[in-house]
């Protein structure tokens, strides 16, 4: 799998760094993983992965609405800063 990933990445005209670790299967796939990067929105992928896992285990309902209190909202630099009020 490592070799396939490297071949696919080699076809992309971009600088890519990858670190994938499946803790349940003791599997790790890396590609230029030691290069420092700015985390920025990549952290959202971790949140998304946890959400999908919770959906798959039926711990959360993907159709349920989530209420976020105004004291839980922090300023950001992305699209959320344009919202007049916290998302519901």
C-alpha positions in Angstrom: 0.0 0.0 0.0 2.9 2.4 0.8 4.2 2.0 -2.7 0.8 2.6 -4.3 0.3 5.8 -2.2 3.8 7.0 -3.3 3.0 6.4 -6.9 -0.3 8.3 -6.7 1.2 11.2 -4.9 3.9 11.3 -7.5 1.2 12.1 -10.1 0.0 15.2 -8.2 1.5 18.5 -9.1 1.7 19.7 -5.5 3.9 19.3 -2.4 2.3 16.6 -0.3 3.1 15.4 3.2 1.2 12.5 4.7 1.1 10.6 7.9 -1.6 8.0 8.3 -1.8 5.8 11.4 -4.5 3.2 12.0 -4.1 2.5 15.7 -6.5 -0.5 15.6 -4.5 -2.2 12.9 -1.0 -1.1 13.8 -0.6 0.4 10.3 1.3 3.4 9.3 1.7 5.1 5.9 4.0 8.1 5.5 5.2 10.3 2.7 7.6 13.1 3.5 6.0 13.1 7.0 9.0 14.7 8.8 8.6 18.0 6.9 7.1 20.8 9.1 3.8 22.1 8.0 1.3 24.7 9.2 -1.6 22.7 10.8 -4.4 25.2 9.9 -7.4 23.3 8.6 -5.7 19.9 8.6 -6.9 19.7 12.3 -10.4 19.7 11.0 -9.7 16.3 9.3 -9.1 14.8 12.8 -12.5 16.1 14.0 -14.2 14.8 10.9 -12.6 11.4 11.3 -13.8 11.2 14.9 -17.3 12.3 13.8 -17.5 9.6 11.1 -16.3 7.0 13.6 -19.0 8.1 16.1 -21.6 8.0 13.3 -20.5 4.5 12.3 -20.7 3.2 15.8 -24.1 4.9 16.2 -22.8 7.0 19.1 -24.0 10.2 17.3 -26.8 10.8 14.8 -25.5 12.6 11.7 -29.0 14.2 11.2 -29.1 15.6 14.7 -28.7 19.4 15.2 -26.0 20.6 17.4 -26.4 23.7 19.5 -23.2 25.7 20.3 -23.4 28.2 23.1 -22.0 31.7 22.4 -19.4 31.2 25.1 -18.0 28.1 23.2 -17.3 30.1 20.1 -13.8 31.5 19.5 -12.7 33.9 16.9 -11.2 32.4 13.8 -9.7 33.4 10.5 -11.9 31.3 8.2 -15.5 31.5 7.0 -16.9 31.2 10.5 -15.8 34.8 11.3 -18.4 36.1 8.9 -21.3 34.6 10.8 -23.3 37.2 12.7 -24.2 34.7 15.4 -22.9 31.3 16.5 -24.0 28.3 14.4 -26.9 26.2 15.7 
